[in-house]
Amino acid sequence: MSVALERTITARLPDIEWAKANDPCLDYCLWPYDPLRSQSGKFRSINLLNESFQQAGAEQLIGICQLIRDAIGDFQTVWGIKQSEKGFSWELYFYDYERLQRKVSASRLIEVLSPWLSCGLTVNENSPYFMFSLDLEPETGSSQCSLDAINIYMGNAGSNVSSGLSYSLTADGLTFDNLYSFFDARSEQDDILAKMACSAHLGLDSLNSDDVLWPELVDCQTVVVANKRICEGIYFSRVTVDQLLFFLRKTRFPAAHVAYVEKHRDRFDHLLFDVGFDYTMVEGTINITKSAYYGVF
């Protein structure tokens, strides 16, 4: 079978994926939680991802995701749907907390994706990373498209705060990108505020914490504060589908995507979601540059 024909077949629009009673519920760290209610008659979160591919005219990415599922199994990949002024983009995250004894490696994924994406990058598999991710654009998987960057995530030993470091691997080598710090949303509110204020991008005299720590979301389980090279980031982990809808509306996700979530709200109400946004301060006002939410396939 030719690659072109195989792509045509695997990129066909998928049927709705229904949840099964034994489906694991996992957050964007692949940590398990109990479903909020019975999974009978519910949708898997991958339906949201596939819908975004279709809305962006990027159905070929459905085939890429299926190729990954065939290689490493179901419920092993975290997906992120990102929205910015440029439109949709996506990121796929792969965890293996065994680190040097990992079974899911970046090198293996490069090989798995080679029929779709050429990649000239070499990942140091003797490095104790616990996660890596790949960025996808609407044109990814089209002819002459290559994988030019891989994001590598490391632990951050020696800190009382759970945290991680992110690096971008390109043909030019490794570049430090982000520091992520994890806080309990309910018991560490003062620490969250203090960490959020430690930013060269913000002016504290005009910062209203509610403009970043949205009151509608702060009853989540975990808040992650990210210090990034050109902006800051905030993430709210384990929010309900109604909170997800609030987030999508507030961050101005495309109306068609919001309408899809609204239409099938009761099909997703057994799940918890993770949401976040990047921001800077412009003339004393918080400016959101990118927003995203996450699920698992």
MIDREN-389823 format. One line per 10 residues: number of its first residue (from 0); for each residue x, y, z of C-alpha. Coordinates in pm, 1 decimal, decimal comma, always signed. Example, Ala and Ser with C-alpha at 12.3 -4.5 7.8 and 13.67 -1.06 7.14 Angstrom:
% residues 2
0 = +1230,0/-450,0/+780,0 ~ +1367,0/-106,0/+714,0 .
This chain:
% residues 297
0 = +0,0/+0,0/+0,0 ~ +141,3/+342,2/-90,0 ~ +196,0/+602,3/+178,4 ~ -46,3/+837,2/+0,8 ~ -321,2/+573,7/-5,0 ~ -252,6/+476,2/+356,5 ~ -286,8/+840,6/+458,5 ~ -616,7/+870,9/+274,6 ~ -754,4/+568,9/+459,9 ~ -629,5/+657,7/+806,0 .
10 = -740,2/+1021,2/+774,9 ~ -1105,7/+930,0/+718,6 ~ -1333,2/+1100,3/+964,9 ~ -1361,8/+872,5/+1268,7 ~ -1677,0/+754,3/+1435,7 ~ -1765,8/+885,4/+1778,4 ~ -1563,0/+706,2/+2044,6 ~ -1782,6/+602,5/+2334,2 ~ -1643,5/+565,3/+2683,1 ~ -1625,2/+220,3/+2835,7 .
20 = -1687,3/+132,6/+3198,8 ~ -1319,4/+43,9/+3251,5 ~ -1173,2/+349,7/+3076,6 ~ -912,3/+514,2/+3300,6 ~ -970,7/+881,1/+3380,8 ~ -638,0/+1063,8/+3362,9 ~ -532,8/+1426,3/+3391,6 ~ -264,7/+1596,0/+3182,6 ~ +10,6/+1443,6/+3397,0 ~ -140,3/+1097,9/+3331,0 .
30 = -234,3/+1081,5/+3699,0 ~ -561,9/+893,6/+3761,8 ~ -881,2/+1025,6/+3916,9 ~ -1226,4/+878,8/+3970,8 ~ -1489,9/+967,2/+3708,3 ~ -1745,8/+1217,0/+3834,3 ~ -2031,7/+984,5/+3736,9 ~ -2099,9/+666,0/+3544,6 ~ -1922,2/+648,8/+3209,0 ~ -2217,2/+473,7/+3046,6 .
40 = -2337,8/+667,2/+2743,9 ~ -2048,1/+914,6/+2763,8 ~ -1787,4/+1030,0/+2511,2 ~ -1412,3/+988,8/+2532,9 ~ -1223,3/+1317,6/+2527,3 ~ -1056,0/+1230,9/+2195,5 ~ -1379,8/+1333,9/+2025,3 ~ -1296,7/+1693,2/+2117,8 ~ -954,0/+1660,0/+1958,4 ~ -1091,1/+1508,2/+1638,5 .
50 = -1353,6/+1780,8/+1616,7 ~ -1082,8/+2046,9/+1636,4 ~ -887,2/+1873,9/+1358,1 ~ -1194,2/+1874,3/+1136,2 ~ -1276,3/+2237,0/+1210,1 ~ -919,8/+2335,7/+1119,1 ~ -919,8/+2131,2/+797,1 ~ -640,9/+1913,7/+938,2 ~ -800,9/+1569,0/+914,1 ~ -462,5/+1413,6/+830,3 .
60 = -370,1/+1462,4/+1197,1 ~ -634,6/+1204,0/+1287,1 ~ -421,1/+949,8/+1104,4 ~ -106,4/+1059,5/+1289,3 ~ -280,4/+1015,0/+1623,7 ~ -405,8/+670,5/+1526,4 ~ -53,2/+572,0/+1424,5 ~ +65,1/+671,7/+1772,6 ~ -215,7/+479,3/+1942,6 ~ -131,6/+169,0/+1742,8 .
70 = +231,0/+196,8/+1852,6 ~ +204,5/+276,1/+2225,7 ~ -155,6/+194,6/+2316,4 ~ -466,8/+380,8/+2427,6 ~ -464,5/+633,8/+2713,0 ~ -89,6/+687,3/+2682,2 ~ -92,2/+1024,6/+2505,1 ~ -196,7/+1363,1/+2641,4 ~ -328,0/+1606,4/+2381,7 ~ -352,3/+1982,9/+2402,2 .
80 = -571,0/+2199,4/+2178,4 ~ -416,3/+2545,6/+2158,0 ~ -580,6/+2865,7/+2040,2 ~ -407,2/+3191,3/+1948,5 ~ -460,6/+3472,3/+1701,7 ~ -320,5/+3235,1/+1437,3 ~ -594,3/+2977,4/+1505,9 ~ -569,2/+2618,0/+1620,3 ~ -248,5/+2431,2/+1688,4 ~ -188,5/+2118,5/+1896,5 .
90 = +65,1/+1947,1/+2116,9 ~ +100,4/+1579,8/+2203,6 ~ +268,7/+1485,1/+2532,0 ~ +428,3/+1151,2/+2619,3 ~ +516,3/+1048,6/+2973,3 ~ +735,8/+773,4/+3108,1 ~ +818,6/+823,9/+3473,6 ~ +1068,5/+537,0/+3461,1 ~ +1307,4/+782,8/+3296,4 ~ +1622,5/+591,6/+3190,7 .
100 = +1424,0/+264,9/+3197,8 ~ +1155,9/+425,1/+2980,0 ~ +954,9/+230,9/+2724,8 ~ +806,2/+537,0/+2554,6 ~ +1100,6/+737,4/+2423,6 ~ +1129,0/+1032,2/+2188,7 ~ +1352,5/+829,0/+1959,7 ~ +1088,4/+558,6/+1931,2 ~ +817,6/+813,7/+1845,7 ~ +1040,2/+967,9/+1578,5 .
110 = +1067,4/+622,9/+1420,8 ~ +693,5/+558,3/+1451,7 ~ +610,6/+887,0/+1279,8 ~ +873,9/+855,6/+1005,6 ~ +618,7/+754,3/+735,8 ~ +448,5/+1090,1/+795,2 ~ +719,8/+1320,9/+925,5 ~ +1091,0/+1329,3/+857,3 ~ +1304,0/+1427,8/+1154,6 ~ +1676,8/+1492,8/+1167,8 .
120 = +1691,3/+1543,6/+1545,2 ~ +1882,7/+1312,9/+1779,3 ~ +1751,7/+1286,2/+2135,5 ~ +1990,1/+1199,9/+2417,5 ~ +1824,8/+888,8/+2562,1 ~ +2078,1/+883,6/+2846,3 ~ +1916,6/+1198,8/+2980,0 ~ +1664,0/+1136,2/+3261,9 ~ +1370,5/+1317,1/+3103,2 ~ +1024,2/+1205,9/+3215,5 .
130 = +821,7/+1362,4/+2935,2 ~ +853,5/+1494,5/+2583,3 ~ +610,9/+1660,6/+2346,0 ~ +556,9/+1732,7/+1977,9 ~ +391,8/+2041,2/+1829,7 ~ +141,7/+1997,6/+1548,0 ~ +18,0/+2261,9/+1304,4 ~ -269,2/+2233,4/+1053,8 ~ -17,9/+2156,7/+778,3 ~ +170,3/+1888,6/+977,0 .
140 = +164,3/+1558,8/+792,1 ~ +128,7/+1718,7/+450,4 ~ +391,1/+1661,4/+184,3 ~ +742,6/+1787,6/+255,9 ~ +655,6/+1853,0/+621,1 ~ +917,3/+1768,3/+883,7 ~ +939,0/+1750,6/+1260,9 ~ +1180,3/+2030,4/+1347,8 ~ +1141,9/+2058,2/+1726,7 ~ +1085,4/+1829,2/+2025,1 .
150 = +1018,2/+1956,1/+2375,8 ~ +1202,5/+1774,6/+2654,9 ~ +1090,6/+1791,4/+3020,5 ~ +1313,3/+1728,3/+3320,6 ~ +1259,3/+1709,7/+3693,9 ~ +1386,8/+1984,5/+3922,6 ~ +1551,8/+1822,2/+4223,6 ~ +1643,1/+2015,5/+4536,3 ~ +1323,1/+2218,5/+4563,1 ~ +1042,2/+2185,9/+4815,9 .
160 = +801,0/+2284,8/+4539,3 ~ +709,1/+2020,3/+4282,9 ~ +842,7/+2157,7/+3957,8 ~ +982,1/+2074,1/+3616,4 ~ +1204,9/+2221,3/+3346,8 ~ +1129,0/+2235,8/+2975,6 ~ +1380,8/+2251,6/+2689,9 ~ +1328,9/+2282,8/+2316,7 ~ +1543,7/+2058,8/+2096,5 ~ +1601,7/+2188,0/+1742,3 .
170 = +1877,2/+2158,8/+1482,5 ~ +2056,2/+2435,2/+1675,9 ~ +2060,2/+2227,6/+1995,1 ~ +1881,8/+2254,3/+2329,8 ~ +1729,6/+2582,4/+2448,4 ~ +1579,6/+2634,0/+2793,7 ~ +1211,9/+2729,2/+2768,6 ~ +1006,5/+2704,1/+3086,1 ~ +1000,0/+2641,4/+3460,0 ~ +675,1/+2484,3/+3583,3 .
180 = +580,0/+2493,3/+3952,6 ~ +289,9/+2288,9/+4092,6 ~ +75,9/+2400,7/+4387,5 ~ -225,7/+2264,6/+4570,0 ~ -500,1/+2506,3/+4467,8 ~ -667,0/+2514,0/+4808,2 ~ -389,7/+2487,3/+5065,0 ~ -110,7/+2683,3/+4892,5 ~ -286,9/+2996,3/+4771,3 ~ -28,8/+3231,2/+4925,0 .
190 = +251,1/+3041,0/+4753,6 ~ +67,8/+3058,2/+4420,5 ~ +33,3/+3435,2/+4450,4 ~ +397,0/+3475,1/+4552,8 ~ +520,9/+3263,3/+4263,7 ~ +296,0/+3442,4/+4016,7 ~ +431,7/+3779,0/+4134,0 ~ +793,0/+3669,1/+4071,0 ~ +789,6/+3777,5/+3709,4 ~ +992,9/+4023,3/+3505,8 .
200 = +698,6/+4047,7/+3263,7 ~ +455,3/+4198,0/+3516,5 ~ +416,2/+4527,5/+3697,3 ~ +297,5/+4455,3/+4049,4 ~ +155,7/+4806,0/+4098,7 ~ -112,1/+4733,2/+3836,9 ~ -152,3/+4356,3/+3881,6 ~ -493,6/+4232,6/+3994,2 ~ -448,8/+3866,7/+4087,3 ~ -806,3/+3785,2/+3978,1 .
210 = -707,0/+3874,9/+3622,5 ~ -480,5/+3567,3/+3623,3 ~ -613,5/+3344,0/+3900,9 ~ -967,9/+3342,2/+3773,1 ~ -1211,3/+3295,2/+4065,4 ~ -1428,4/+3069,4/+3849,7 ~ -1142,5/+2815,8/+3824,8 ~ -943,5/+2838,5/+4148,3 ~ -1145,0/+2561,4/+4316,4 ~ -961,6/+2313,5/+4092,5 .
220 = -714,6/+2064,9/+4240,1 ~ -378,5/+2197,5/+4119,6 ~ -255,1/+2532,6/+3991,5 ~ +64,9/+2538,2/+3786,5 ~ +259,9/+2861,7/+3750,8 ~ +496,0/+2869,9/+3453,7 ~ +784,2/+3112,9/+3403,3 ~ +853,7/+3126,9/+3030,6 ~ +1108,3/+3305,6/+2814,8 ~ +877,2/+3566,1/+2661,4 .
230 = +563,5/+3538,0/+2876,1 ~ +413,9/+3373,8/+3182,7 ~ +167,4/+3085,1/+3204,8 ~ -103,3/+2965,8/+3442,3 ~ -275,8/+2625,0/+3442,7 ~ -580,5/+2500,0/+3631,1 ~ -584,4/+2121,5/+3665,8 ~ -899,2/+1909,8/+3703,7 ~ -1185,9/+2142,8/+3622,6 ~ -1538,8/+2033,4/+3528,9 .
240 = -1691,1/+2051,9/+3183,2 ~ -1888,5/+2360,5/+3288,8 ~ -1566,6/+2528,4/+3397,1 ~ -1414,4/+2420,6/+3065,7 ~ -1698,9/+2594,8/+2883,4 ~ -1641,4/+2908,8/+3088,7 ~ -1271,9/+2894,6/+2995,3 ~ -1339,0/+2841,6/+2623,6 ~ -1576,8/+3136,6/+2610,0 ~ -1351,2/+3368,9/+2810,0 .
250 = -1044,2/+3288,2/+2599,5 ~ -1245,7/+3321,1/+2277,8 ~ -1206,7/+2975,1/+2134,7 ~ -1378,7/+2947,1/+1794,4 ~ -1757,1/+2961,9/+1825,8 ~ -1800,4/+2632,1/+1640,1 ~ -1577,8/+2451,5/+1888,5 ~ -1755,1/+2602,0/+2187,8 ~ -2087,5/+2503,0/+2031,6 ~ -1968,7/+2143,2/+1996,6 .
260 = -1877,4/+2125,4/+2365,5 ~ -2207,7/+2289,7/+2460,0 ~ -2406,4/+2046,7/+2245,7 ~ -2238,3/+1742,0/+2401,4 ~ -2187,8/+1884,9/+2749,4 ~ -2370,9/+1591,7/+2913,9 ~ -2151,5/+1343,4/+2723,2 ~ -1836,6/+1489,2/+2881,9 ~ -1958,2/+1558,6/+3235,7 ~ -1792,6/+1246,3/+3377,4 .
270 = -1448,2/+1392,3/+3301,5 ~ -1222,2/+1653,6/+3452,7 ~ -1016,6/+1876,0/+3224,6 ~ -698,4/+2081,3/+3246,5 ~ -684,3/+2435,3/+3106,8 ~ -428,8/+2712,9/+3088,9 ~ -313,4/+3026,8/+2916,2 ~ +2,2/+3226,6/+2842,7 ~ -2,0/+3596,3/+2920,4 ~ +197,8/+3915,8/+2930,5 .
280 = +120,0/+4261,0/+3067,7 ~ +70,6/+4545,7/+2822,1 ~ +31,8/+4896,1/+2969,1 ~ -86,3/+4751,9/+3298,6 ~ -338,5/+4509,9/+3143,4 ~ -309,6/+4129,8/+3127,2 ~ -294,7/+4018,7/+2764,1 ~ -360,9/+3650,5/+2685,5 ~ -138,3/+3534,9/+2399,9 ~ -236,7/+3167,6/+2385,5 .
290 = -486,4/+2941,6/+2559,7 ~ -519,5/+2563,5/+2568,5 ~ -701,5/+2270,5/+2720,0 ~ -605,3/+1907,8/+2755,0 ~ -730,7/+1551,2/+2737,8 ~ -600,7/+1198,5/+2677,8 ~ -619,0/+935,3/+2405,1 .
